[in-house]
Amino acid sequence: MAQLLHSYSVDLTWTGAGSAGTTTYTSYGRNHELTSGDKLPLPGTSDPGFRGDPARWSPEDLLVGALAQCHMLWFLHLAATAGVVVVGYSDSASGTMRIESAGHGQFTEVVLRPRVTVRTRTLPDGRALDDQVLADLHHRAHEHCFIARSVNFTIRHEPVPVAFEHVGSSAEPSV
């Protein structure tokens, strides 16, 4: 079976040299920009604990974000295939990184907390649309997510109970 290969190119430009450059550890800024083709520049930095700008994206933020994005995109794909009409999706993802005494570090866990709002309470085959149906879709999304399959730490899912859209109401979805 033929394998498909996808390639990704990103240009990185350091913008934090200032007038002193890397004369000392504290003399330079960690700010940089990521670009790729016609995409908007992404302002990057290091974690604020490592002298980064808290208003910019760190590599650690981007890793947690990439896992949440990948999971959501696969979840939406699988929901559409299963006849589940999702009308709202958000996530409050978080990651934990351990730093060792020598300064080395690695992520130990990322937790995804997806909140899904659906249009109807039943599936096309008449079965009830409940938290277990969505849990199965989340499990399958995790199995398909390219980013999740590429990391060596635990990714946990703590989905919020399914919410159903209020049709014709401006109120918040019901849980």
Buried (B, 14 or more C-beta within 10 A) or exposed (E): EEEEEEEEEEEEEBBBEEEEEEEEEEEBBBBBBBBEEEEEEBBBBBBEEEBBBEEBBBEBBBBBBBBBBBBBBBBBBBBEEBEBEBBEBEBEBEBEBEEEEEEEEEBEEBBBBBBBBBEBEEBEEEEEBEEEBBEEBBEBBBEBBEBBEEBEBEBEBEBBEBBBBEEEEEEEBEE
